[in-house]
């Protein structure tokens, strides 16, 4: 008897999509959005005028959203996925899983540091000058480091940790962990933001297929979230982003 596994998403920038019984589409959608956001933040910070206070405030708010979603994602992995796999992994696989947790610990301080940089530029009352230029330069360096560290982590997770997950987990296991450690934390307000956030910059055929599979409720959430909140903040925060870097 031939076993049929679900097709796995392979999105731009993604390192791998190991086959297996678990549908990891949501995981790869999250990774695509993390990569996109860090690219946008890194490109827009040098282009945003130092005296455009309203945009720095919007960028600080947008960074808070990004950090919240990433923390939510990593917390679910640390509480649900890695402990489950560590109980079942072969000795040769354990180091990869321990590395996943250790890499999360490196990412958190970088997120906080970038948040402090955005907050400083959003809260400062001084006009463009050496002090604000120094703040922006420091933030650009921290964003580049965050991008490097998170990108390496995502590649490691996609190419190695997901192989282990597909080897030791069933779809029923995954759905239980997803419900307990990911969806249980989702408020309606969170979904109204995160659904259009995930949809941003996806190839159109991929987005159409995902929304069709998700059904009418997710289409409504995507439309409402995009119309009322997400698109407004996106345009305010990234209004100085170079056009080639802003696909919408």
N, C-alpha and C positions, 0 to 999 in steps of 0.2 A: 504493500500500500504506500502510495506517495504522499508525503506530508507537504501541505501547501502553507507557506508562511506569508504574512502580509508584506506588501511592498513597502519599503522604507523610503522616506523622503531624502533626497540628496540636493541640498540647497547651495547657492553660491557661497563659497568660503568654507564649506563644511569639509572636514578631513575624511570622514568615512561614515558609512551607514551599515553596520554589520547586520547580516540576515539572522532571522530567528523567529520565535513564536510571538514576541512582544511587539505590538505596534508602538513605535517610538516617535511618531509624528510630532506630538506636542513638545517633546524634548528638543527635537531638532528645530522646531519653530522658535522656541525660546532662544536657542543658541544663535540662530540667524538674527533675531532681534537684538541680542546683546552685541553682536559684532557690528551691526548697522549703527546702533546708538553710539558706540565708542568711536566709530569712524566719523560720525556727524559731530560729536563733541570735539574731537581732535581737530577737525577741519574748521569749525566755526569760531573757536576761541581766538585764534590769531586774527580773524577777520572782523570781529565785533568791536566797534569803536569803544574806546575806554570811557567815554562820557555818555554812552547810551545806557543809562541806568535802567530803564524799563526792560531792555533786552537782557541785561545781566540778572535782573530779578527773575525773569521768565526762565533763563537758563538754570538758575539755582533751583527753581521749582521743578523743572524738568529733570535735573539730576537727582533730586529727591525721589521722584517717581521711578527712575531707572534703578537707583540703589534699593528702593523698597522691593521691587520685583525680583532683582537679583538675590537679595537676602532671603526673600520668601522661597525662591527656587533652591538655593543652597541649603537652607534650613531643612527643607523637605528631604533633600538627598542625604544630609547628615543624620537625620532622625529616622528615616525609613529605608532608603535604598542601600546605603553602605553597610549598616548593621546586619540587614537581611543577608546580603551577599557574603559578608565576613564569616557568618555562621556556616556557610556552605562551600566557600571557595577552597580550591586546592592550595597547598602551601605556596606554590609558585605564583598564584594569583593574588595572594594577600597583600603583597607590597604595592601593587597598583591601587588597590582599594584604600590602603593607608595613605598613599600619596594623594588620593582625591581629597581626603579630609585635610591633610597638611596644606594642600594648595589653596583650599578655601580659607584657611587661617592667614595666608599671605595676602589674599585678595581683600579681605575686610578692612585692614588698615589703609590700604590704597583708596578704597571707596570713601572712607571717612576723610582722608586727606584732600581728595578732590572736592568733596562736599564743602569742606572748610574754605577751600580756595574760591569756589563759586559764591559762597556766602559772604566772603570778604569783599569780593567785587560787587556783589549785589547790595551790600550794606554800607559801603563807603560813600561818604558825601563829598569826597575830593574829586576835582575834575581830572582830566587826563594829565598825566605827569609821571615823573620817575617812579613814585611809589606805586601807582596803579600799574605801570608797565612792568615793574618787578613782580607784582602779584600775578599778572597775566602770564608772564614768562614762567614763573614757578608752577602755575596751574598747567600750562602746556606740557611741561616736563613730567608732571605727575600723571597727566592723562596718557601720555605716551607710554609710561611705565605700566600703568593699569592695563592699557590695551595689549601690551606685550605679554604681561603675566596672565591675563584672562584668556587671551588667544591661545597661549601654550596649554593652559588648563583644558580648554574646550577641545583642542586637538587630541590631547592625551585621553580625555574622557571618551571622545567619539571613536578613536582608533583602538583603545585597549579596554577601558572599563565597560563599554557597551557590549563587547564580545563576551566578557564575563557575565554580564547581566543576562544576555540572551542564552547563555549556557546553563544558568542555574535557576532562572525564574520562569514561571508560567504566566499566561495572560491573566489568570485569576489572581495570582500573587500580585502582579503589577496593579491591577484594578483596586485591590484592597489597600495597597500602600498609597496609591494615588488618592484614594478617598480619605484615608486617615491622615496623611501628612502633607497633602497639597490642596485638594479641593475643600477640605474641612476649614481651611483658613480663608477661603474666597468669600468676600462680601459682594453684594450687588454692585457697590461703587467700584470695587476692584475689577470686577468683570467688565463693567462699562468702559473702563480704561484699557484693560489688558487685551481685550479682543481686537479692537482696532489697532492697538500697538503691535500685536503679532502680525496683523494683516499688512502693515506698512512695508512697502518695497518687495512684497512677495511677487514672483512671476504670476501674471494674471491667470494662466491656466491652472496653476497650483492653487491660487486663492479660490477660484470658481469651484474647483473640485472639493476643496476642504469645506467651503460654506454649504455646498450641496449635501455633503455627507453629514454635516452638523445639524442641518435642518433649519426650520423657520426661526426658532427662538434665537439662535446664534446670529442669524442674518439681521434680526431686529436689534440685538445688542450691538453688533458691528456698526449699523447705521446710526443708532442713537448716540453711541459713544463717540463716533467719528464726527457727527454733526455738532454735538453740543459741547464737547470738552476736548477730545484728543486733538482734532485738527486745529482748533483755536490756539492751544498752547504750543503745538508744533510750529505753527507759523510765527508766533511771537518769539519763541526761543531761538529758532534757526533762521531768522529773517536775513542774516548776513552770511549764511552758508553759501559757498560757491555753487552755482547751478549744477555743474556735473556731479557734485557730491550729494545733491538733494533730489532723489528720485521719488516722485509721488504720483 
